[in-house]
Each structure stands twice: as C-alpha cells, then as structure tokens.
Amino acid sequence: MNTPTIVESVDVLKNMIHPEWFEQRAGAPVKALRPAVADYLVAEVARDIAQNLKNREFATKLHAVAKELATQAQKGFLQAWEDGDDWCGNGRWWWLHHHFPWPGPGPDPGPDPYRQQFFTSSMNDIVLAHALREVALLSYHEQSRIALREIGEAIVKNAATTLYDEYRATPFSTPKMAVKAA
C-alpha cells in the first residue's frame, strides 16, 4: 500500500471508529465498531505504515507493536462474542453508500509523478508518522496507543535530522518546454 492510500485509509477509519460521528447521522447504525474490531483495524494500518517506512529500525519496532495490538484485539473478539454485544452489520455499507458517488468515480489516477520525484524518504517517513499519530488516537488499547505515539515521535525526530540534506540533494532544474509539431 502506498503512502497516499495509507493516509486515505486513516481518514476512513476516523469516520468509522468514532461513535459520536455515527450517532449524529440520520440512518446511522446503532453504534460504531466494537473496540476489538477498531483495534484490529488500527493494527492493520500500523502494519502497512511499517511496511512503507524507509527507516527499517523504526519499521521493525512498529511492526512488533502492531502485532501486539492485533493479538490484544483477537482476545477482545473472544470476550465480546457473548450475546447482547452484537454490532449492527450494515455500518460499513452505510458509510460507503453515503460518502462515495454511485457508480464509482472511476479508476484512481494514483500519485502525481511530478510531485513524487521531490518526495524524499525523510518526507515520506514524516507523512507516515503523522498518519501513525492519527491512527494511534483511534486505538482503545492504552499501551499500544502510547507506543505508537512514541514511535511516531522518534520517526519525526530522526527524519528531521536528514530532511535538509535530502532536500538539497533533490534535482533542481527548469522544466523543458514541449515543442508542438506544426
């Protein structure tokens, strides 16, 4: 999963996990995702962030925290399986139906290649660290939330030391004008 897709996934999760967002909408499900489901989705996004980080040391730490959060979420699945703890199953379809035009807008054009050439590895890590901070706020598991935040802070601190050098190393030339055939 590429960085723009991860950032978009975090935005979707923010809208699906927060109960106050659901309860204020007409036709919304009774409640948002259960904490175990929310934590598992947070672990999935954290794993994707870890796969896209350029700094492999932080990627390994983040992957371990995401795996621990997924393990805790699985325990929550078993505890929340009792009768009366049901989740309204149409929430995902309700959200998709109300936020995307039907039929779909067509194929995603993907990231802008012109901008991507100036996107250094430190910039990528900083964007992913901000996405990690947002996704950490969605977790119900306190220890994992703190660990995700601390890893994000360490990523930004490390990337800030190399950002200037990478920025100066990016190519800087004027674009060539396209010649039209007569």
Contacts in CASP RR format, 6 or more apart in sequence:
PFRMAT RR
TARGET T0000
AUTHOR 0000-0000-0000
METHOD contacts of the structure
MODEL  1
MNTPTIVESVDVLKNMIHPEWFEQRAGAPVKALRPAVADYLVAEVARDIA
QNLKNREFATKLHAVAKELATQAQKGFLQAWEDGDDWCGNGRWWWLHHHF
PWPGPGPDPGPDPYRQQFFTSSMNDIVLAHALREVALLSYHEQSRIALRE
IGEAIVKNAATTLYDEYRATPFSTPKMAVKAA
1 9 0 8 1.000
1 48 0 8 1.000
1 51 0 8 1.000
1 52 0 8 1.000
2 52 0 8 1.000
2 111 0 8 1.000
3 52 0 8 1.000
3 111 0 8 1.000
3 124 0 8 1.000
3 127 0 8 1.000
3 128 0 8 1.000
4 110 0 8 1.000
4 111 0 8 1.000
6 45 0 8 1.000
6 48 0 8 1.000
6 49 0 8 1.000
6 52 0 8 1.000
6 128 0 8 1.000
6 131 0 8 1.000
7 127 0 8 1.000
7 131 0 8 1.000
9 45 0 8 1.000
9 48 0 8 1.000
10 45 0 8 1.000
10 131 0 8 1.000
10 134 0 8 1.000
10 135 0 8 1.000
12 95 0 8 1.000
13 38 0 8 1.000
13 41 0 8 1.000
13 42 0 8 1.000
13 45 0 8 1.000
13 135 0 8 1.000
13 138 0 8 1.000
14 21 0 8 1.000
14 134 0 8 1.000
14 138 0 8 1.000
15 21 0 8 1.000
15 95 0 8 1.000
15 99 0 8 1.000
16 32 0 8 1.000
16 33 0 8 1.000
16 41 0 8 1.000
16 91 0 8 1.000
16 92 0 8 1.000
16 95 0 8 1.000
17 32 0 8 1.000
17 33 0 8 1.000
17 38 0 8 1.000
17 41 0 8 1.000
17 138 0 8 1.000
18 32 0 8 1.000
18 138 0 8 1.000
19 31 0 8 1.000
19 32 0 8 1.000
21 32 0 8 1.000
22 28 0 8 1.000
22 29 0 8 1.000
22 31 0 8 1.000
22 32 0 8 1.000
22 91 0 8 1.000
23 31 0 8 1.000
25 98 0 8 1.000
27 94 0 8 1.000
28 91 0 8 1.000
28 94 0 8 1.000
29 87 0 8 1.000
29 88 0 8 1.000
29 89 0 8 1.000
29 90 0 8 1.000
29 91 0 8 1.000
29 94 0 8 1.000
30 88 0 8 1.000
31 87 0 8 1.000
31 88 0 8 1.000
32 38 0 8 1.000
33 41 0 8 1.000
33 87 0 8 1.000
34 80 0 8 1.000
34 85 0 8 1.000
34 87 0 8 1.000
35 76 0 8 1.000
35 80 0 8 1.000
35 140 0 8 1.000
36 73 0 8 1.000
36 74 0 8 1.000
36 75 0 8 1.000
36 76 0 8 1.000
36 77 0 8 1.000
36 79 0 8 1.000
36 80 0 8 1.000
37 73 0 8 1.000
37 77 0 8 1.000
37 87 0 8 1.000
38 138 0 8 1.000
38 139 0 8 1.000
38 140 0 8 1.000
39 69 0 8 1.000
39 70 0 8 1.000
39 72 0 8 1.000
39 73 0 8 1.000
39 76 0 8 1.000
39 139 0 8 1.000
39 140 0 8 1.000
39 141 0 8 1.000
39 144 0 8 1.000
40 69 0 8 1.000
40 70 0 8 1.000
40 73 0 8 1.000
40 74 0 8 1.000
40 77 0 8 1.000
41 138 0 8 1.000
42 69 0 8 1.000
42 135 0 8 1.000
42 136 0 8 1.000
42 138 0 8 1.000
42 139 0 8 1.000
42 144 0 8 1.000
43 66 0 8 1.000
43 67 0 8 1.000
43 69 0 8 1.000
43 70 0 8 1.000
43 73 0 8 1.000
43 144 0 8 1.000
44 66 0 8 1.000
44 70 0 8 1.000
45 131 0 8 1.000
45 135 0 8 1.000
46 62 0 8 1.000
46 65 0 8 1.000
46 66 0 8 1.000
46 69 0 8 1.000
46 132 0 8 1.000
46 135 0 8 1.000
46 148 0 8 1.000
47 63 0 8 1.000
47 66 0 8 1.000
47 67 0 8 1.000
47 70 0 8 1.000
49 62 0 8 1.000
49 128 0 8 1.000
49 131 0 8 1.000
49 132 0 8 1.000
49 135 0 8 1.000
50 58 0 8 1.000
50 59 0 8 1.000
50 60 0 8 1.000
50 62 0 8 1.000
50 63 0 8 1.000
50 66 0 8 1.000
51 59 0 8 1.000
51 63 0 8 1.000
52 124 0 8 1.000
52 128 0 8 1.000
53 59 0 8 1.000
53 62 0 8 1.000
53 124 0 8 1.000
53 125 0 8 1.000
53 128 0 8 1.000
53 155 0 8 1.000
54 121 0 8 1.000
54 122 0 8 1.000
54 124 0 8 1.000
54 125 0 8 1.000
55 121 0 8 1.000
55 125 0 8 1.000
55 155 0 8 1.000
55 158 0 8 1.000
55 159 0 8 1.000
58 125 0 8 1.000
58 151 0 8 1.000
58 152 0 8 1.000
58 154 0 8 1.000
58 155 0 8 1.000
58 158 0 8 1.000
61 151 0 8 1.000
62 132 0 8 1.000
62 148 0 8 1.000
62 151 0 8 1.000
65 144 0 8 1.000
65 147 0 8 1.000
65 148 0 8 1.000
65 151 0 8 1.000
68 144 0 8 1.000
69 139 0 8 1.000
69 141 0 8 1.000
69 144 0 8 1.000
72 141 0 8 1.000
72 144 0 8 1.000
73 141 0 8 1.000
117 170 0 8 1.000
117 171 0 8 1.000
118 170 0 8 1.000
120 163 0 8 1.000
120 166 0 8 1.000
120 167 0 8 1.000
120 169 0 8 1.000
120 170 0 8 1.000
121 166 0 8 1.000
122 159 0 8 1.000
122 160 0 8 1.000
122 162 0 8 1.000
122 163 0 8 1.000
122 166 0 8 1.000
123 159 0 8 1.000
123 163 0 8 1.000
123 166 0 8 1.000
125 155 0 8 1.000
125 156 0 8 1.000
125 158 0 8 1.000
125 159 0 8 1.000
126 155 0 8 1.000
126 156 0 8 1.000
126 159 0 8 1.000
126 160 0 8 1.000
126 163 0 8 1.000
128 155 0 8 1.000
129 152 0 8 1.000
129 153 0 8 1.000
129 155 0 8 1.000
129 156 0 8 1.000
129 159 0 8 1.000
132 148 0 8 1.000
132 151 0 8 1.000
132 152 0 8 1.000
132 155 0 8 1.000
133 148 0 8 1.000
133 149 0 8 1.000
133 152 0 8 1.000
135 148 0 8 1.000
136 144 0 8 1.000
136 145 0 8 1.000
136 148 0 8 1.000
136 149 0 8 1.000
137 145 0 8 1.000
139 145 0 8 1.000
139 148 0 8 1.000
END
